[in-house]
Amino acid sequence: MFQKLNNFSYLCRRVGKNAKTCTFRAMKKYRCTVCEYIYDPALGDPENGIAPGTAFDDLPDGWICPVCGEGKWAFEPLEEQ
């Protein structure tokens, strides 16, 4: 289950195989400084094999911006507004 609040996405993940509780982890959105593309962890990047719920820090090192092709180095966290 996803819930959006400001520039953060909250992901509820089941803990353990049969656990009845969830843990919540705030995942920040990141903006490409070259083309302004916003990576939203709640959406992921399914066209490039990145599942919804993938935090920016968990993206593979070889992931590139789907708009301009720059690497993760070109992204900065969005500030909460």
N, C-alpha and C positions, 0 to 999 in steps of 0.2 A: 504494500500500500504506500502511495506517495502522497505527500502533502507539501504544498509550496507556501512559503512565507518569506516575503521580501526577496532577497537575492540568495536565499538558501533553499535547498531541497532536503527534505527529511525522508529517510528511507527506513521502513520497518522491516527488519529481517528476522526470521525465526532463528532462535538459538537452540541448537541441538535438534535431533531428529524428531522428537515428539514434544518439544517444549511448548508451553502455552503462553510464554512471555515473549516480548519483542524488545530488541534494543534499538535505540534511535541514534543516528549519527548525522550530524549536520554536514552537508556537503555543499561547498561554495561553488558558485558559477565562476567561470573564467572567461576573459575576453581576449581575443587575438588583437595585439597592438598593431598589426599590419592591415587587416581588413575589417576589424570590428565584429567578427563572428563570435557569438556567445556559446560556449560549451556549457550545457545544462546537464548535470549528472542524472537528473530525473528522466531525461530523454535519452541520454547516451548518444551514440552515433551508429545506429543500426546498419546504415548503408556501408559502413566500413568495419563491421564486425564488433562494435562496442555496444554491449547490452545496456538497457536502461538500468540505472542504479550504480553505474561505475563512476566512482569518484575520480576527479582529475588526477590525483596522485597515483591512482591505480591504472591509469592508461599505459599501454606499452610504450617503451622508449621510442619506438619507431612510428608512433602515431603522429599524423600530420593534420593540420587544419583542413577540413574538407572544402573550404572555399578558396584559400590562397596557396595551400601546400606548404606553409611554414611549419616548423617543428614546435614541440611543446615549449621551447625556450621563448617563443614569441607571445606567450599568454601571461596575463596577470590576473590576480583575483579581482573580482568585482567588489567594490566597497558597498557595504550596506547603506541603503538610502533612507 
